[in-house]
Amino acid sequence: MASIPFRQLSGQQPLRQASTDERNAMNIQTDHYIGIDVGTGSARACIIDGKGDIVGLASENIGLWQPQHGYYRALTQHTIDPSTIRGLAFDATCSLAVFTHDTDEPMSVTGPDFDKSGNDHNIVLWLDHRPEEETKKINATKHNLLRYVGGTMSIEMEIPKVLWLKKNMPKEVFDRCKFYDLADALTHMATGNEKRSFCSVVCKQGYVPVGVDGSVKGWQEDFLKEIGLEDLCEDNFKRMGGVNGVNGEYLSAGELVGTLSEKAAQQLGLPAGIAVGSGVIDAYAGWIGTVGAKVTLGSDQIDTETASNDRSQAFSRLAAVAGTSTCHLVMSPEPVFVPGVWGPYRDSIIPNYWLAEGGQSATGELLKHVIETHPAFNQATSLAESYNINVYDYLNEHLRDMVKTESAPSVSYLGRHFFFYGDLFGNRSPIADPSMSGSVIGLSSDKSLDGLARYYYATMEFIALQTRQIIETMNESGHRISSIFMSGSQCQNDILMHLMATACGMPVLIPRYVHAAVCHGAAMLGAKAASADKDGKTEDLWSIMDRMSKPGKAVEPDKDEILKKLLDVKYKVFLEQCHSQRAYRKEVDEAVSKWAKK
């Protein structure tokens, strides 16, 4: 079996202490739990105590290998007594991990000679967009299971990638493959067990839980045969994890998978026997790490008929997990179908509850792209470095200076005649159209820092307005979202957070652990696994979230009525830019449809 793809916690970048205050000195006998977050560009680990306080945090970069444009493959202290670690859990990006079913070794996904390129290239990253034709083939089936992924399966999901591998691998190589979502691969490597996470298979692999819409085995045999993956149906779907209760076992978030094996324990520098919880996709760990936060909300944002810490309060809380892209997650007691929004997914986090997942294909990446491609980027970067701040903070300060210089009533006033639509990387929700692109009204020849600042502001405004579009689409379909619980580095951008709150007309909640909310959520899953009794029954996840979640900070919508009117008008134009782009493209395609393709 392969090595777990990160070093011992006592390695080159040790876990750093969260506080040097002697009053916060740790009792060495306190129980601790580890959460490990394997993202796109880095892996992070945090240690929490029994109260949910982070007492150690470490990170390490992950290498990405990209042989061609659009192809991505991942390569995979704090002085705490290791004997006090009671549980651990993983979260990871929804990437496809491939192993051999006969020897349990990593299988290369690098062509054309898949078996000769080194078995360290065994993960197809979520943003690998090779299987375009395979995705089209899958969606052309109109199979009923597509209802549970927003009507169409995304190229970012894992079945299109498996189909691409079958098409491009030699048959004898593909026949040796078994497939995991990355989070499940990590728990497999940690324990040796073949148990799978409902979060992984339901959300990204086309698994429909038994009893939902007549599903008998979870895996849909007719669907797999129709798209050409009949091989995976053999031996009761063994190569995908099997049938629950027959030749496989599927778990909700944090349920006990097993214990840390001797080999994995040696790799991690931990004692063997630690409880390992069922992992989740990284965004779902963000939901766990944020929506239970202790916050004061108005009567419009909570259910006043139930306790303030009742799990039903989560039904109105949208978790927005923001990084390179942003995922939007909300839980409901019953299935809610939303066009262009993935799900609803049953059992993915808490048994018998449903989650829906919207998203923006690029937010952090969009901001980065807009800034770095502007002629004034080098000047802005140089000035930011001279002030020892990052370029985003510098541009925020520059916008505030422009407000003073131009005697503007607000930052938004500076961009009042600039309309930017930013689907440069396609649209995940609610249009679900990967062919969407960007557009600008008000483009000028301004190459100055002021021009860059206005473009940067317009990009933040786009992110906020598209969030409003996603929330409105979800609420029109039956959700009742009234607050946004953010996580990720974008939380530190105060202009963006105020824009988000005002544009959406609801408070935005910032977690205590801005940079660690995701691995904090994974650590809570470790605590759940450690709570297992002799029969394997674990503590309710919501009660753990309620106990371990920390107070957050609320950003309220601006009360300025003129600003609200301005953003309402900008939202109207935003919607016109969104829908007219599709209409224009359709008209053009019809006009040239009779041209022969050369």
C-alpha positions as CSV (number, residue, x, y, z in Angstrom):
1,M,0.0,0.0,0.0
2,A,1.2,3.6,-0.7
3,S,2.4,6.0,1.9
4,I,0.0,8.6,3.3
5,P,0.9,11.7,1.3
6,F,2.1,14.0,4.1
7,R,4.9,13.8,6.6
8,Q,5.0,13.2,10.3
9,L,3.5,15.9,12.4
10,S,6.9,16.5,13.9
11,G,8.5,17.1,10.4
12,Q,9.9,20.2,8.7
13,Q,6.9,22.5,9.5
14,P,6.0,21.7,13.1
15,L,2.6,22.3,14.6
16,R,2.7,25.7,16.1
17,Q,1.1,26.7,19.4
18,A,-2.1,28.5,19.1
19,S,-1.5,30.7,22.2
20,T,1.5,31.5,24.4
21,D,-0.7,32.7,27.3
22,E,0.2,30.6,30.3
23,R,-3.4,30.6,31.3
24,N,-4.1,28.5,28.2
25,A,-1.3,26.0,29.0
26,M,-2.5,22.5,28.1
27,N,-3.1,19.7,30.5
28,I,-1.0,16.9,29.1
29,Q,-3.8,14.4,30.1
30,T,-6.4,16.3,27.9
31,D,-7.8,14.2,25.0
32,H,-6.9,15.5,21.6
33,Y,-8.2,15.0,18.0
34,I,-6.6,15.5,14.7
35,G,-8.2,16.8,11.5
36,I,-6.3,16.5,8.2
37,D,-7.4,18.6,5.2
38,V,-5.9,17.6,1.8
39,G,-6.6,20.5,-0.5
40,T,-5.6,21.3,-4.1
41,G,-2.2,22.9,-3.3
42,S,-1.5,22.0,0.3
43,A,-2.3,19.6,3.1
44,R,-3.1,21.0,6.6
45,A,-3.4,19.3,10.0
46,C,-4.9,20.7,13.2
47,I,-5.1,19.3,16.7
48,I,-8.1,20.3,18.9
49,D,-8.7,19.6,22.5
50,G,-12.0,18.4,24.1
51,K,-13.4,21.9,24.0
52,G,-12.8,22.3,20.3
53,D,-9.9,24.8,20.7
54,I,-7.2,24.5,18.1
55,V,-3.9,23.8,20.0
56,G,-1.7,23.0,17.0
57,L,-1.7,23.7,13.3
58,A,0.7,22.7,10.4
59,S,0.7,22.8,6.7
60,E,2.7,21.4,3.8
61,N,2.5,22.1,0.1
62,I,1.4,19.4,-2.4
63,G,3.0,19.1,-5.8
64,L,0.8,19.2,-8.9
65,W,1.9,17.6,-12.1
66,Q,0.3,19.0,-15.3
67,P,1.6,17.3,-18.5
68,Q,-0.8,19.3,-20.8
69,H,-3.1,22.3,-20.4
70,G,-6.2,21.3,-18.6
71,Y,-4.7,18.1,-17.2
72,Y,-4.0,18.0,-13.5
73,R,-2.7,15.2,-11.4
74,A,-1.8,15.4,-7.7
75,L,1.4,14.0,-6.2
76,T,0.8,12.9,-3.4
77,Q,5.3,20.8,16.8
78,H,3.6,21.3,18.9
79,T,4.7,19.3,22.0
80,I,1.6,17.2,22.6
81,D,1.9,13.8,24.0
82,P,0.9,11.5,21.1
83,S,-0.8,9.1,23.6
84,T,-3.5,11.8,24.2
85,I,-4.6,11.6,20.5
86,R,-8.0,9.8,20.6
87,G,-9.2,10.2,17.0
88,L,-8.5,11.6,13.6
89,A,-10.3,12.1,10.3
90,F,-9.6,13.4,6.8
91,D,-11.2,15.7,4.4
92,A,-10.0,16.1,0.8
93,T,-10.9,17.5,-2.6
94,C,-13.3,15.4,-4.6
95,S,-10.5,13.9,-6.7
96,L,-10.3,10.3,-8.0
97,A,-7.7,8.0,-6.5
98,V,-6.9,4.7,-8.3
99,F,-5.3,1.6,-6.9
100,T,-4.8,-2.0,-8.0
101,H,-7.4,-4.3,-6.6
102,D,-5.1,-7.3,-6.6
103,T,-2.0,-5.8,-4.9
104,D,-3.6,-2.6,-3.4
105,E,-0.8,-0.4,-4.9
106,P,-1.3,3.0,-6.5
107,M,-2.1,2.8,-10.2
108,S,-0.8,5.5,-12.5
109,V,-3.3,7.6,-14.3
110,T,-0.6,9.0,-16.7
111,G,-0.8,8.0,-20.3
112,P,-0.1,6.8,-22.8
113,D,1.8,4.0,-21.1
114,F,-0.1,4.0,-17.8
115,D,1.7,1.1,-16.3
116,K,5.2,2.6,-17.1
117,S,5.0,6.2,-15.8
118,G,5.4,5.6,-12.1
119,N,2.7,4.8,-9.6
120,D,3.0,8.0,-7.7
121,H,0.7,9.7,-10.3
122,N,-2.4,7.9,-9.2
123,I,-4.8,10.8,-8.5
124,V,-6.9,12.6,-11.0
125,L,-7.5,16.0,-9.5
126,W,-11.0,17.5,-9.4
127,L,-10.1,20.3,-11.8
128,D,-8.8,17.9,-14.5
129,H,-11.1,18.7,-17.4
130,R,-10.0,15.8,-19.7
131,P,-13.3,13.9,-19.8
132,E,-15.4,16.5,-21.8
133,E,-16.8,14.0,-24.2
134,E,-17.4,11.4,-21.5
135,T,-19.4,14.0,-19.4
136,K,-21.6,14.8,-22.5
137,K,-22.2,11.1,-23.0
138,I,-23.3,10.7,-19.3
139,N,-25.6,13.7,-19.4
140,A,-27.2,12.6,-22.7
141,T,-28.6,9.5,-20.9
142,K,-31.0,11.7,-18.9
143,H,-30.9,9.0,-16.3
144,N,-33.0,9.6,-13.2
145,L,-29.9,9.7,-10.9
146,L,-28.9,13.0,-12.6
147,R,-31.8,14.6,-10.7
148,Y,-29.6,14.3,-7.6
149,V,-26.7,16.2,-9.1
150,G,-28.6,19.3,-10.3
151,G,-29.8,17.7,-13.6
152,T,-26.4,17.3,-15.1
153,M,-23.2,15.5,-13.9
154,S,-20.3,17.9,-13.7
155,I,-16.9,17.3,-15.4
156,E,-15.4,17.8,-11.9
157,M,-17.1,14.6,-10.6
158,E,-15.5,11.2,-10.7
159,I,-17.6,8.9,-13.0
160,P,-16.6,10.9,-16.1
161,K,-12.9,10.5,-15.1
162,V,-13.4,6.7,-14.6
163,L,-15.0,6.5,-18.1
164,W,-12.1,8.5,-19.6
165,L,-9.6,6.1,-18.0
166,K,-11.5,3.1,-19.4
167,K,-11.4,4.7,-22.9
168,N,-7.6,5.5,-22.7
169,M,-6.1,2.7,-20.5
170,P,-5.1,-0.6,-22.0
171,K,-7.9,-3.1,-21.0
172,E,-5.6,-5.2,-18.9
173,V,-4.5,-2.2,-16.9
174,F,-8.1,-0.8,-16.4
175,D,-9.3,-4.3,-15.3
176,R,-6.9,-4.1,-12.4
177,C,-8.2,-0.8,-11.1
178,K,-10.3,0.0,-8.1
179,F,-11.6,3.5,-7.5
180,Y,-11.9,5.8,-4.5
181,D,-12.8,9.4,-3.8
182,L,-9.6,10.9,-2.3
183,A,-11.0,11.1,1.3
184,D,-11.9,7.4,1.2
185,A,-8.5,6.6,-0.2
186,L,-6.9,8.3,2.8
187,T,-9.0,6.4,5.3
188,H,-8.2,3.2,3.4
189,M,-4.5,4.0,3.6
190,A,-4.8,4.9,7.3
191,T,-6.7,1.8,8.4
192,G,-6.5,-0.8,5.6
193,N,-10.4,-1.0,5.5
194,E,-12.5,-0.7,2.4
195,K,-15.3,1.2,4.0
196,R,-16.6,4.1,2.0
197,S,-18.1,7.5,2.9
198,F,-21.6,8.4,1.9
199,C,-20.4,11.9,1.4
200,S,-17.9,10.7,-1.3
201,V,-20.0,8.2,-3.2
202,V,-23.3,10.1,-3.0
203,C,-22.0,13.5,-3.8
204,K,-19.4,12.7,-6.5
205,Q,-19.9,9.2,-7.8
206,G,-23.5,8.8,-8.7
207,Y,-24.5,6.6,-5.7
208,V,-28.2,6.9,-4.7
209,P,-28.7,5.8,-1.1
210,V,-30.8,2.7,-0.7
211,G,-34.5,3.5,-0.5
212,V,-34.2,6.9,-2.3
213,D,-36.3,6.9,-5.5
214,G,-36.4,3.1,-5.5
215,S,-32.6,2.6,-5.3
216,V,-31.9,-1.1,-4.3
217,K,-28.1,-1.4,-4.2
218,G,-27.0,2.3,-4.2
219,W,-25.0,1.9,-7.4
220,Q,-27.3,2.2,-10.5
221,E,-26.5,-0.8,-12.7
222,D,-28.5,0.3,-15.7
223,F,-26.8,3.7,-15.7
224,L,-23.3,2.2,-15.5
225,K,-24.1,-0.2,-18.3
226,E,-25.6,2.5,-20.5
227,I,-22.5,4.7,-20.3
228,G,-20.1,1.8,-20.9
229,L,-18.9,1.1,-17.4
230,E,-20.5,-2.4,-17.1
231,D,-17.2,-3.7,-15.8
232,L,-17.9,-1.9,-12.5
233,C,-21.1,-3.9,-11.9
234,E,-19.2,-7.1,-11.6
235,D,-19.0,-8.8,-8.1
236,N,-21.6,-6.5,-6.7
237,F,-19.7,-3.3,-7.6
238,K,-16.7,-4.5,-5.6
239,R,-14.3,-2.1,-7.4
240,M,-16.3,0.9,-6.3
241,G,-16.8,-0.3,-2.7
242,G,-19.5,-3.0,-3.1
243,V,-23.1,-3.1,-1.8
244,N,-23.8,-1.8,1.7
245,G,-24.3,-4.7,4.1
246,V,-23.4,-7.3,1.4
247,N,-19.8,-6.9,0.3
248,G,-19.2,-3.3,1.5
249,E,-20.0,-0.8,4.2
250,Y,-20.9,2.9,3.8
251,L,-20.8,5.4,6.6
252,S,-22.0,8.9,7.4
253,A,-19.5,11.6,8.4
254,G,-17.2,10.7,11.3
255,E,-18.6,7.2,11.9
256,L,-15.9,4.8,13.0
257,V,-14.0,3.3,10.0
258,G,-11.4,1.5,12.1
259,T,-8.2,2.2,13.9
260,L,-4.8,3.6,12.7
261,S,-2.7,0.8,11.3
262,E,0.9,0.1,12.4
263,K,2.2,1.2,9.0
264,A,0.2,4.4,8.8
265,A,1.0,5.2,12.5
266,Q,4.7,5.0,11.7
267,Q,4.3,7.3,8.7
268,L,2.4,9.9,10.8
269,G,4.5,9.6,13.9
270,L,1.4,8.6,16.0
271,P,0.5,5.5,18.1
272,A,-1.3,2.7,16.3
273,G,-4.9,2.1,17.3
274,I,-6.2,5.7,17.2
275,A,-9.9,5.8,16.0
276,V,-10.3,7.0,12.4
277,G,-13.5,8.6,11.3
278,S,-15.2,8.4,8.0
279,G,-14.0,11.4,5.9
280,V,-15.7,14.0,3.8
281,I,-15.2,16.2,0.8
282,D,-13.3,19.3,1.9
283,A,-16.3,21.7,1.5
284,Y,-18.4,19.5,3.7
285,A,-15.8,19.7,6.4
286,G,-16.2,23.5,6.0
287,W,-19.9,23.1,6.7
288,I,-19.1,21.1,9.9
289,G,-16.5,23.7,11.0
290,T,-18.7,26.8,10.5
291,V,-22.5,26.4,10.8
292,G,-22.5,25.4,14.5
293,A,-20.7,28.7,15.5
294,K,-22.0,30.5,18.5
295,V,-23.5,33.7,17.1
296,T,-26.2,36.2,17.9
297,L,-28.7,36.4,15.1
298,G,-32.0,38.3,14.7
299,S,-35.4,36.7,14.7
300,D,-35.4,36.8,10.9
301,Q,-32.3,34.5,10.8
302,I,-33.3,31.9,13.4
303,D,-36.3,29.6,14.2
304,T,-37.7,31.2,17.4
305,E,-39.8,28.1,18.1
306,T,-36.8,25.9,18.8
307,A,-33.6,26.2,20.9
308,S,-30.9,28.4,19.5
309,N,-28.6,25.4,19.3
310,D,-31.1,23.0,17.8
311,R,-29.9,21.3,14.6
312,S,-32.9,22.7,12.8
313,Q,-31.2,26.1,13.0
314,A,-28.8,24.8,10.3
315,F,-31.6,24.7,7.8
316,S,-31.4,28.5,7.3
317,R,-27.5,28.7,7.3
318,L,-25.6,28.6,4.1
319,A,-22.0,27.5,4.5
320,A,-19.9,29.3,1.9
321,V,-16.5,27.6,1.8
322,A,-14.3,30.0,-0.2
323,G,-10.9,29.3,-1.7
324,T,-9.9,28.9,-5.3
325,S,-13.6,28.3,-5.9
326,T,-16.5,28.6,-3.5
327,C,-18.9,25.9,-2.5
328,H,-22.4,26.7,-1.0
329,L,-23.9,24.1,1.3
330,V,-27.2,24.0,3.1
331,M,-29.0,21.2,5.0
332,S,-32.7,20.4,4.8
333,P,-34.9,17.8,6.6
334,E,-36.5,16.8,3.2
335,P,-35.1,16.7,-0.3
336,V,-35.2,20.0,-2.2
337,F,-34.4,19.9,-5.9
338,V,-32.8,23.0,-7.3
339,P,-31.9,23.4,-11.0
340,G,-28.2,23.9,-11.4
341,V,-27.4,23.0,-7.8
342,W,-25.9,19.6,-6.9
343,G,-27.9,17.3,-4.7
344,P,-30.0,16.9,-2.7
345,Y,-27.7,14.3,-1.1
346,R,-29.0,12.1,1.7
347,D,-26.8,10.8,4.5
348,S,-23.7,12.7,3.3
349,I,-23.1,14.4,6.7
350,I,-25.9,13.4,9.1
351,P,-28.0,10.3,8.6
352,N,-31.5,11.0,7.1
353,Y,-30.8,14.6,6.4
354,W,-30.2,16.2,3.0
355,L,-27.6,18.6,1.7
356,A,-27.6,20.7,-1.4
357,E,-24.3,22.1,-2.9
358,G,-24.2,25.1,-5.1
359,G,-20.9,26.7,-6.2
360,Q,-18.9,29.3,-8.1
361,S,-16.2,27.8,-10.3
362,A,-13.7,30.5,-9.5
363,T,-13.7,33.2,-6.8
364,G,-10.2,33.4,-5.3
365,E,-8.8,32.3,-8.7
366,L,-11.0,34.9,-10.5
367,L,-9.6,37.7,-8.2
368,K,-6.1,36.5,-8.8
369,H,-6.6,36.4,-12.6
370,V,-8.1,39.8,-12.9
371,I,-5.4,41.4,-10.8
372,E,-2.5,39.6,-12.4
373,T,-3.6,40.3,-16.0
374,H,-4.0,44.0,-15.5
375,P,-1.2,46.4,-16.8
376,A,-0.9,47.9,-13.3
377,F,-0.3,44.6,-11.6
378,N,3.5,45.0,-11.2
379,Q,3.1,48.5,-9.8
380,A,0.5,47.3,-7.3
381,T,2.6,44.4,-6.2
382,S,5.7,46.6,-5.8
383,L,3.7,49.1,-3.7
384,A,2.1,46.3,-1.6
385,E,5.5,44.8,-0.8
386,S,6.8,48.3,0.2
387,Y,4.0,48.4,2.8
388,N,4.6,44.7,3.8
389,I,1.0,43.8,2.9
390,N,-0.5,41.5,0.2
391,V,-1.8,43.0,-3.0
392,Y,-5.5,42.5,-2.0
393,D,-5.1,44.5,1.2
394,Y,-3.2,47.2,-0.8
395,L,-6.0,47.5,-3.3
396,N,-8.6,47.7,-0.6
397,E,-6.7,50.6,0.9
398,H,-6.3,52.2,-2.5
399,L,-10.1,52.0,-3.0
400,R,-10.6,53.8,0.3
401,D,-8.1,56.4,-0.7
402,M,-10.0,56.9,-4.0
403,V,-13.3,57.4,-2.0
404,K,-11.6,60.3,-0.2
405,T,-9.9,61.7,-3.3
406,E,-13.1,61.7,-5.3
407,S,-15.4,62.6,-2.4
408,A,-17.4,59.5,-3.2
409,P,-20.2,58.3,-0.8
410,S,-19.0,54.7,-0.9
411,V,-16.6,52.3,-2.5
412,S,-19.5,50.9,-4.6
413,Y,-20.0,54.4,-6.1
414,L,-16.5,54.2,-7.7
415,G,-17.7,51.2,-9.8
416,R,-21.3,52.5,-10.5
417,H,-20.8,52.5,-14.3
418,F,-18.6,49.5,-14.5
419,F,-20.5,46.2,-15.1
420,F,-18.3,43.0,-14.9
421,Y,-19.7,39.5,-15.4
422,G,-17.0,37.1,-14.3
423,D,-17.8,33.5,-15.4
424,L,-14.3,33.3,-16.9
425,F,-14.1,29.7,-15.8
426,G,-17.6,28.5,-16.6
427,N,-20.6,28.5,-14.4
428,R,-21.2,25.8,-11.7
429,S,-24.4,27.3,-10.2
430,P,-27.2,28.1,-10.9
431,I,-26.7,28.0,-14.7
432,A,-24.6,24.9,-14.7
433,D,-23.0,25.8,-18.0
434,P,-19.3,25.2,-18.4
435,S,-19.3,27.2,-21.6
436,M,-20.2,30.5,-19.8
437,S,-17.6,33.2,-20.0
438,G,-17.1,36.9,-19.0
439,S,-18.3,40.2,-20.2
440,V,-17.7,43.9,-19.4
441,I,-19.8,47.0,-19.9
442,G,-17.9,50.2,-19.3
443,L,-14.5,49.1,-20.4
444,S,-12.0,51.9,-20.9
445,S,-8.3,52.4,-21.8
446,D,-7.4,53.1,-18.2
447,K,-4.2,51.3,-17.4
448,S,-3.6,53.0,-14.1
449,L,-3.7,51.8,-10.5
450,D,-7.2,53.4,-10.2
451,G,-8.3,51.4,-13.2
452,L,-7.0,48.2,-11.6
453,A,-8.7,49.1,-8.3
454,R,-12.1,49.6,-10.1
455,Y,-11.7,46.3,-12.0
456,Y,-10.8,44.5,-8.7
457,Y,-13.8,46.1,-7.0
458,A,-16.1,45.0,-9.9
459,T,-14.8,41.4,-9.5
460,M,-15.7,41.4,-5.8
461,E,-19.1,42.9,-6.7
462,F,-19.6,40.0,-9.2
463,I,-18.8,37.4,-6.6
464,A,-21.3,39.0,-4.2
465,L,-24.1,39.3,-6.8
466,Q,-23.6,35.8,-8.0
467,T,-23.9,34.6,-4.4
468,R,-27.2,36.4,-4.2
469,Q,-28.3,34.7,-7.5
470,I,-27.5,31.3,-6.0
471,I,-29.3,31.9,-2.7
472,E,-32.4,33.3,-4.5
473,T,-32.5,30.2,-6.8
474,M,-32.2,27.9,-3.8
475,N,-34.8,29.7,-1.8
476,E,-37.2,29.8,-4.7
477,S,-37.0,26.1,-4.9
478,G,-37.8,25.5,-1.2
479,H,-34.8,26.3,1.0
480,R,-35.0,29.1,3.5
481,I,-31.5,30.6,3.7
482,S,-31.2,33.7,5.8
483,S,-27.6,33.9,6.8
484,I,-24.2,33.0,5.3
485,F,-21.5,31.3,7.3
486,M,-18.2,31.9,5.5
487,S,-14.8,30.2,5.8
488,G,-11.5,30.6,3.9
489,S,-9.1,33.4,3.3
490,Q,-11.7,35.6,1.6
491,C,-13.2,36.2,5.1
492,Q,-10.3,38.6,5.8
493,N,-11.4,40.8,2.9
494,D,-13.7,43.3,4.7
495,I,-14.9,45.1,1.5
496,L,-15.9,41.7,0.0
497,M,-17.7,40.6,3.2
498,H,-19.6,43.8,3.5
499,L,-20.5,43.6,-0.2
500,M,-21.7,40.0,0.3
501,A,-23.9,40.9,3.3
502,T,-25.4,44.0,1.6
503,A,-26.0,42.5,-1.8
504,C,-27.6,39.4,-0.3
505,G,-29.5,41.2,2.4
506,M,-28.4,39.0,5.2
507,P,-25.6,38.7,7.8
508,V,-22.3,37.1,6.9
509,L,-20.7,35.1,9.8
510,I,-16.9,34.9,10.0
511,P,-15.5,31.9,12.0
512,R,-12.9,32.3,14.7
513,Y,-10.6,30.0,12.8
514,V,-10.6,31.7,9.4
515,H,-7.8,29.7,7.8
516,A,-8.5,26.4,9.6
517,A,-12.3,26.1,9.6
518,V,-12.1,23.1,7.2
519,C,-9.5,21.0,9.1
520,H,-11.3,22.1,12.4
521,G,-14.4,20.4,11.0
522,A,-12.4,17.3,10.1
523,A,-11.0,17.2,13.7
524,M,-14.6,17.2,15.0
525,L,-15.1,14.0,12.9
526,G,-12.1,12.6,14.7
527,A,-13.8,13.3,17.9
528,K,-17.0,11.6,16.7
529,A,-15.0,8.5,15.8
530,A,-13.3,8.5,19.2
531,S,-16.7,8.5,20.9
532,A,-17.6,5.0,19.5
533,D,-18.8,2.5,22.1
534,K,-18.2,-1.2,22.0
535,D,-21.0,-1.6,19.4
536,G,-19.5,1.2,17.2
537,K,-22.3,3.7,18.0
538,T,-21.0,7.3,18.1
539,E,-22.1,10.6,19.5
540,D,-24.4,12.7,17.4
541,L,-22.4,15.0,15.1
542,W,-24.5,18.1,15.7
543,S,-24.0,17.8,19.5
544,I,-20.2,17.7,18.9
545,M,-20.5,20.7,16.6
546,D,-22.5,22.5,19.2
547,R,-20.0,21.8,21.9
548,M,-16.8,22.4,19.9
549,S,-17.8,25.3,17.6
550,K,-16.5,28.7,18.6
551,P,-18.1,32.2,18.6
552,G,-17.9,34.0,15.2
553,K,-18.2,37.6,14.1
554,A,-21.2,38.9,12.2
555,V,-21.0,41.3,9.3
556,E,-24.4,43.0,8.9
557,P,-25.8,44.4,5.7
558,D,-25.3,48.1,5.2
559,K,-28.2,50.2,6.2
560,D,-27.6,52.9,3.5
561,E,-30.8,52.7,1.3
562,I,-29.1,54.4,-1.6
563,L,-26.3,51.7,-1.6
564,K,-29.0,49.0,-1.5
565,K,-30.7,50.6,-4.5
566,L,-27.4,50.8,-6.4
567,L,-26.7,47.1,-5.8
568,D,-30.2,46.2,-6.8
569,V,-29.7,48.0,-10.1
570,K,-26.3,46.3,-10.5
571,Y,-27.9,42.9,-9.8
572,K,-30.5,43.6,-12.5
573,V,-27.8,44.3,-15.0
574,F,-25.8,41.2,-13.7
575,L,-28.8,39.0,-14.5
576,E,-29.2,40.5,-18.0
577,Q,-25.5,39.9,-18.7
578,C,-25.9,36.3,-17.5
579,H,-29.0,35.5,-19.6
580,S,-28.2,37.6,-22.7
581,Q,-24.9,35.9,-23.1
582,R,-26.6,32.5,-23.5
583,A,-29.2,34.0,-25.8
584,Y,-26.6,35.7,-28.0
585,R,-24.5,32.5,-28.2
586,K,-27.6,30.6,-29.3
587,E,-28.5,33.1,-32.0
588,V,-24.9,33.0,-33.4
589,D,-24.8,29.2,-33.3
590,E,-28.1,29.0,-35.2
591,A,-26.7,31.5,-37.8
592,V,-23.6,29.5,-38.5
593,S,-25.1,26.1,-38.0
594,K,-25.0,25.3,-41.7
595,W,-21.3,26.0,-42.1
596,A,-19.5,22.8,-42.6
597,K,-16.9,22.1,-40.0
598,K,-13.4,22.0,-41.4
